[in-house]
């Protein structure tokens, strides 16, 4: 596999590198950890890109503090990036790293508990001096006091080596030191036989305006590579073969959830032949969708950064009235502010996508951590009976398809739709088979163009609330259409005419009709995976828990137990066969990153017992832990 | 369908013209008007319906968006497209509509509570952005729909159901607020003065960008007579300062009063005009680039007695319009990068191929 390595790096290597042992692995989990300012997210992103282009399957977990520059060298300031890659298909960023790269004592201390004995730890020894160690409570140097004896520690003076490697670049010490993450990346790239061209090209493009810095980073990167190859401390390097059999044929790229979601929105607008309009207010972890869509004005995409969350959705709703595919993007606190406008959209029956990238709550909560605790807010968080369909993607790449699906429902049924992603999907990434644009669904809609009702006296009129008998959708009559002038509002409307009506029977009818419309939305049947056909326990999830649940199911089955698995994309309405599926199993386990919100809905609707397994740590489930929960349910109780 | 062309009014050039001459009744909807008998809203509705034919726009390209409150029922009575939305949010909703559909003439109808209390944030941001909206702010200095609580324009000490011992908070002057919020067009008029109201609407409609028109409107149920000082013929001569661009700012029964600049403070003040100071009387310049004098004019009014209340167009300046700029960016992006190619976007720059 050394043919994958860039020739540039080989050229720079010593003439006769000592032959080193190469071991084959089927999968590896690496965690880069350092201070917020150490560039760990960039390092992780680059390693991911190298790994993606090499053809491994992969899954990533960026984990960073909410502060932009948390106090340097402290535990809260630690930023990390975990990457799991393999020669077969994988589902999660992995439970425990095989390799920890710790750029300072805080990074070591904050991450050590996750690292199993025997794993490799690469530490930057330059940072293990008195003050940085004291800052995180190390009385003695953990590199010397024997406390790391159970690990395979590689002490590397990363800072010194980087500065030495860059001594001819005329940089200040501080400037040179900044490239130490690239040195570490070079070292890891050597250890795992990663292709390096893309990183060198990336660095030259990123620092195009500062060629000296670009070349310094490239040099640090190569020095790290060469260091691995020459130093005796690293006696072994590893190969993880491409996951060729894991992927169906096609063109692949790596993609994060927020990027996939953004592309899904652009694709949906194109498939609907409508202009895309985003009204949004910046909020973590949803802002990247606003950033991404703002780059694509040449697709006719209008992005409006509003004065607040309410104006973001308000502008989107106004654009929907005008005939755009309208979207607002936010996270939980923003949804709370948008609630009244969502209710208006329910009443106006206009298509509108509400993208909620869930984060830890309540209130400001944990802005950069993941959670699934907005389900009931999306389901019920409005005054009155205000049903809103809910679609939840299951993996980063699935955000693309989920966005198209949410747009389909919004456009077909003329309703606001929640797209419930979360921080884990938003920032995590995985390989994605780039779809052929001809495969994408046709989402075109018919605007109303003329009268749709005949009065008793034979007069032809337009009734804005006369519904399609199949979908119960009302006509979408956009301003500029002659003869269809009409007024709509949040006050209860008379069935058909849409005129204000306070009539009790009409209100009862309209409330039930809006509910019936949402209940009648066509969603695919829930598919159950049970290869043995003998499972008595079902594990049912929704959203981003798909990866860990599926990984846990594999473990359980590998150990000989039977378990059935199903995963919900549609939370409102539920698939028509859900009740029947639940009734088929003795035990139903529902893991969620909340305190049991889906479990509550299932119990209420299907009067069925649910074993709710919950976690609200701001981190995704670990496969091993879920496997234990499943085995417990299968074999005991 | 006959080919339609845009309005000859420059600010409305993208809005199609009506194919035939229109009359006031073309703009009356079939809905029964349900304001209290005697409400000032009737006069404003009649003035707007009466003015619309003059604009000569295809009525399907006109949209009225409102919030919540008595005034916000307005769209139901206009035979155009309309949306009666939620409290305070009409400027935000209208911004989305206007910025995505430049072929529409978008009007916002709001009240003092709707625009200045719950919706204050949206109002100031619409004004600073200069979206192509015409905002009609019906100011009756009271909450009508909720039955008579004081509003953010009520005078201090207002006795209402929610303030039996008198309200404590200082009121907003909507015109001062709008000027402070970078508004490019700010005017004030009175419900009962149809001619003046129509003239202000005419100028607002022709303005490119956001126009804020404050309309003093009488609530005969909860705040009757709030503007009598400006309506009573006798008293109005002393109270009302009629502004007209290019004319000296003079008023009074004998036109004996004028507005001059205080040389010591730079502020404006009202003086009795004499042959000696006549040349000092300020000539109204609505198009002045600096908002300073317009703001000073707006401060002449006494919030309690309404004495020295300027009406007319205080400020009307040309400034880039948000929706035009937004459109320009889309065009520039297409020019620079070509029309979006979805397949290329999805593939990105970093792909690999798996062969079966």
Interface residues (C-beta under 8 A of the other chain):
Chain A: X49 X52 X53 X54 X55 X198 X244 X247 X248 X249 X250 X251 X252 X253 X254 X263 X266 X267 X270 X275 X277 X279 X296 X297 X298 X299 X300 X301 X302 X304 X306 X307 X308 X310 X311 X314 X315 X316 X317 X318 X319 X320 X321 X322 X323 X324 X326 X340 X341 X343 X344 X348 X434 X435 X436 X437 X479 X480 X481 X482 X483 X484 X485 X486 X487 X488 X489 X490 X491 X499 X500
Chain B: X16 X29 X31 X58 X59 X60 X61 X62 X63 X65 X75 X76 X78 X79 X80 X81 X82 X83 X84 X85 X86 X89 X92 X93 X94 X95 X96 X97 X98 X99 X100 X101 X103 X104 X121 X122 X125 X326 X329 X330 X332 X333 X334 X336 X337 X338 X339 X340 X342 X343 X345 X346 X347 X348 X350 X351 X352 X353 X354 X355 X356
